[in-house]
Amino acid sequence: MSPGLRLPREALGLGMTSQRARDRMVERLREQGIRDPRVLEAMRTLPRHLFCDEALASRAYEDTALPIGRGQTLSQPYVVARMTEALIEFGVPGSVLELGTGSGYQAAVLAMLADQVSSVERIDELSRLARKRLRKLGFSNVRARFEDGRLGWPEHAPFDAIIVTAAADRIDPQLIAQLKPGGVFVAPVGGPEGQRLLRMRWMDDRWQQDDLGAVLFVPLLGGTA
């Protein structure tokens, strides 16, 4: 886990934002089938209520997505845990590319496990807020930038793993090209008619694809805003 993690006083929380609330969230995740102790411990430690609007802090540990502005959401804890677990099942990646920083919560969970997380966000306001939160918590192993997420981050490629937190109709080949051989790619794929969470790995000269179930994400958009 990130050695520089600094929990501010407000991270302790009270009542619905307390450590007890995080413990209950983790127990619920375990009941829902999340098994990896590294993922559960990261989410038990990380103060999710600091990644959402103060007015919604009391709901931070419910199993629900929360609005973060500009039509974007903070994914429900189960989805964050499931995607993280899928990403590290074959080994904790040294370098991870995240497309869609949003609130910064998924990047923070990954940063407690991986050596380096590179995260791209297309909405300037969200990118700035996420960077501020991550710095405040001491995540020195996260670099985040404001850019069209569909482009990835070729300057730092190739990555051991890539995670996408918005849904596209198909997996873009230029993103796959930024993945190391044997690396893991996790992303929701599909449109309004339905989305599936897919995991892909290039193994033995072919793509190995796993369908991890139905999900619902905001669409992956191009450009910047």
C-alpha positions in Angstrom: 0.0 0.0 0.0 1.0 3.6 -0.6 3.7 4.3 2.1 3.0 8.1 2.1 -0.8 7.9 2.9 -1.7 10.7 5.3 -5.1 10.5 6.7 -6.3 14.0 7.7 -8.4 14.5 10.8 -11.7 14.5 8.9 -10.8 11.1 7.6 -11.7 9.6 11.0 -15.3 10.5 10.4 -18.2 10.4 12.8 -21.4 8.3 12.7 -22.1 7.5 9.0 -18.6 8.4 8.0 -16.8 6.6 10.8 -14.4 3.6 10.7 -17.3 1.5 11.8 -19.2 2.5 8.6 -16.2 1.5 6.5 -16.0 -1.8 8.4 -19.7 -2.5 7.6 -19.1 -1.6 3.9 -16.3 -4.2 3.8 -18.4 -6.9 5.4 -21.1 -6.2 2.8 -18.5 -6.5 0.0 -17.4 -9.8 1.5 -21.0 -11.0 1.5 -21.3 -9.9 -2.2 -18.4 -12.2 -3.1 -15.3 -9.9 -2.9 -12.6 -12.2 -1.6 -9.2 -10.6 -2.1 -8.0 -9.4 1.3 -5.8 -6.7 -0.3 -8.8 -5.1 -1.9 -10.9 -5.3 1.2 -8.2 -3.8 3.4 -7.6 -0.9 1.0 -11.3 -0.1 1.0 -11.5 -0.5 4.7 -8.6 2.1 5.1 -9.5 4.6 2.5 -12.0 7.4 3.6 -14.5 7.2 0.7 -16.5 10.1 2.2 -13.6 12.5 1.3 -14.2 11.7 -2.4 -17.8 13.0 -2.6 -19.6 16.2 -1.9 -19.9 17.0 1.8 -23.7 17.0 1.5 -23.5 13.3 0.4 -20.8 12.2 2.9 -23.4 10.4 5.1 -24.2 8.1 2.1 -20.5 7.4 1.2 -20.5 3.9 2.6 -23.8 2.8 1.1 -23.6 0.4 -1.8 -24.7 3.0 -4.4 -23.2 5.3 -6.9 -23.1 9.0 -6.0 -23.2 12.1 -8.2 -20.0 14.1 -8.3 -21.1 16.8 -10.7 -20.9 17.3 -14.5 -23.1 14.2 -15.1 -20.4 11.9 -13.6 -20.7 9.5 -10.7 -18.6 7.9 -7.9 -19.1 4.2 -8.6 -20.7 2.0 -6.0 -18.2 0.3 -3.7 -19.0 -3.2 -5.1 -18.1 -2.1 -8.6 -14.8 -0.5 -7.5 -13.9 -3.6 -5.5 -14.9 -6.0 -8.3 -12.9 -4.1 -11.0 -9.9 -3.8 -8.7 -10.0 -7.5 -7.8 -10.2 -8.5 -11.4 -7.3 -6.3 -12.2 -4.9 -7.8 -9.6 -6.1 -11.4 -9.7 -3.0 -12.5 -11.7 -0.6 -10.4 -9.7 -0.5 -6.8 -8.5 0.6 -4.6 -11.5 3.5 -2.3 -11.2 2.0 0.4 -13.4 -1.7 1.1 -14.0 -3.4 3.4 -16.5 -6.9 4.6 -15.4 -9.2 6.3 -17.9 -11.7 8.4 -16.1 -10.3 9.8 -12.9 -13.7 11.2 -11.7 -13.5 11.8 -8.0 -10.1 10.1 -7.7 -11.5 7.2 -5.5 -10.7 4.4 -7.9 -7.2 5.8 -8.5 -6.6 6.0 -4.7 -7.7 2.3 -4.2 -5.4 1.3 -7.0 -2.5 3.4 -5.6 -2.8 1.5 -2.3 -1.9 -1.6 -4.2 0.2 -0.7 -7.3 3.5 1.0 -7.6 2.4 3.7 -10.0 -1.0 4.9 -11.2 -1.5 7.2 -14.2 -5.0 8.6 -14.4 -6.6 10.7 -17.2 -9.8 12.8 -16.8 -11.5 14.8 -19.7 -13.4 17.2 -17.4 -11.0 19.9 -16.1 -13.0 20.7 -12.9 -13.1 17.0 -11.8 -9.4 16.5 -12.6 -8.4 19.5 -10.5 -10.5 18.4 -7.5 -9.3 14.8 -7.8 -5.6 15.9 -7.8 -6.2 18.1 -4.8 -7.8 15.2 -2.9 -5.0 12.8 -3.8 -2.3 15.2 -2.8 -4.0 15.9 0.5 -4.0 12.2 1.3 -0.3 11.8 0.4 -0.6 9.7 -2.8 2.8 10.4 -4.3 2.5 7.4 -6.6 -0.5 8.9 -8.6 0.0 11.2 -11.6 -3.1 12.6 -13.0 -3.8 14.9 -16.0 -6.6 16.6 -17.8 -6.9 15.1 -21.3 -9.1 13.1 -23.7 -9.1 9.8 -21.9 -9.7 7.9 -25.1 -6.1 8.7 -26.1 -4.7 7.0 -23.0 -1.3 8.2 -21.9 1.2 7.0 -24.6 4.2 8.9 -23.1 4.1 6.5 -20.1 3.1 3.3 -22.0 3.3 0.4 -21.9 1.4 -0.3 -18.7 1.0 -3.6 -16.8 -2.8 -2.9 -16.5 -5.4 -0.6 -17.8 -8.8 0.1 -16.2 -11.6 2.2 -17.8 -14.3 3.7 -15.7 -16.7 4.7 -18.4 -18.4 2.5 -21.1 -17.6 2.4 -24.8 -19.3 0.5 -27.6 -16.0 -1.3 -28.3 -12.5 -1.6 -27.0 -10.3 0.9 -28.8 -7.2 -0.8 -30.4 -5.0 2.2 -29.6 -5.6 1.7 -25.9 -4.9 -2.0 -26.1 -1.6 -1.0 -27.8 -0.6 0.7 -24.6 -0.7 -2.6 -22.6 2.3 -4.8 -22.0 2.2 -8.4 -23.2 0.4 -10.4 -20.5 -1.1 -7.3 -19.1 -4.7 -6.9 -17.9 -7.4 -4.7 -19.4 -10.6 -4.2 -17.5 -13.5 -2.1 -18.9 -17.3 -1.8 -19.2 -18.3 -2.3 -22.8 -21.7 -1.7 -24.4 -24.3 1.0 -25.0 -27.8 1.9 -23.6 -29.1 -1.6 -24.4 -26.7 -3.1 -21.9 -23.1 -3.1 -20.7 -20.8 -6.0 -19.6 -17.7 -5.7 -17.6 -14.9 -7.4 -19.6 -11.4 -8.4 -18.7 -8.8 -9.1 -21.4 -5.3 -10.5 -21.4 -2.9 -11.3 -24.3 -1.8 -14.8 -23.5 -0.2 -17.4 -25.8 -0.6 -15.3 -28.9 -4.3 -14.7 -28.4 -6.7 -12.6 -26.4 -8.3 -14.3 -23.4 -11.5 -12.6 -22.5 -13.6 -12.9 -19.3 -17.2 -11.6 -19.0 -17.5 -10.4 -15.4 -21.2 -9.5 -15.5 -23.6 -6.7 -16.2 -22.7 -3.2 -15.1 -24.0 0.4 -15.7 -21.5 3.2 -16.3 -21.7 6.6 -17.8 -20.6 6.7 -21.5 -16.9 7.2 -22.5 -16.8 10.5 -24.3 -14.1 12.1 -26.4 -12.6 15.5 -26.2 -12.2 17.7 -23.1 -14.6 19.8 -21.2 
